Amino acid sequence: MKRIKPGRTPLRPDSTLMTDDDFRAIRDQITAFDDIEWIDDATRDLVVRFMPDLVSRLPEKRTETFEQAFGRMRAKAKRKVTAKDRPKRNSLVKR
């Protein structure tokens, strides 16, 4: 997880700065839900830093379960195997 410097405005996934409309949209979505079951760490950090009044609406931070960790490791192993099995690309430049 990336640490945000105190004076910096957080970035969107496309690397542009978040605007007041973005914060307003997050606030509206959190207040619209009656029960939030899960929230990712990046969103949780935003809420804690910029909307402390909404922290009580967030679910408790849970540790990763064995099934989640095992599924993540299996997916990583599968990506390695498929990367090895791919045919090598021929370069366009002749040597």
N, C-alpha and C positions, 0 to 999 in steps of 0.2 A: 504494500500500500504506500502510495506517495504521501510524503508529508507536505502540507501547504504552509508556506511562510506566512506569518501573522498578517502582514500588510498586503498580501497578494489576493487578487480576486481569483476564485477558482475558474478552471477552464472547462468548457464543454468537451465531449468526446472528440469533436472535430478541431480541437485546439484553439477555439476562439473564446474570448472572455465571456463569462456568464453575465447576463443583464438582469435588471430588476424584474423583468417579465419572467425570466427563467426561475428566479427565486419565488415569485408569486405563484407560478404554475406548480412548483414543488409543494408550496404551502397549501394551495387549494386541493391538490391530490391527497395530501396527508390528512387534511381535515375532512375530506369527503368520505374516507373509509371509516367504517365503524370499528373494524378489527383488522389490524395489520399483522400478518403471520410472519413475514420475513422482509428484511430490507438489507441491501448490500452495504458493505463497509464505507464506500465512498459517499453514498447518500447519507448514511448515518453521521459521518463526519461533518458534512455540510449542515445538517440539521442541528447538530450539537454546537457548531461554531456560530451559525447565523440565525438560527431559530430556536433558542433554548427553551422557549415556552412550549414547543411541541415535542420535546424529548419524552415527556411522560406518555405520549401516544404511541411511541415506538415499542416494538417487542424487545424483550431482553436479548442481549447478545449471546448467541449460542455457539458452542464449540462445534467443530466439524465432526459429524458422526463417522463411524467406521465405514458405513455403506457409501457415504459421499467421498471419503478419502480413497476407498478402494476403486470406486467408479472413475475417479479422476486419474488414478494411477493406471488403470486399464486403458483409458482413452489415450493417455500419453504413450503407453507401450504400443498401442495399435497405430498411432501416428508414426512412430519410429519404424515399425515393420513396413507400413505402406510406403514410406519415403524410400526405404531400401529397395523395394520391389519396382519402383517406377523406372521406366527406361531413361537412360541419360539423354539429354537434349543435344542434338548436333548443333554446333555453333555455326553461324552463318559465315564467319570469317575462316577462310582456308589458311592453314599454316603450312 
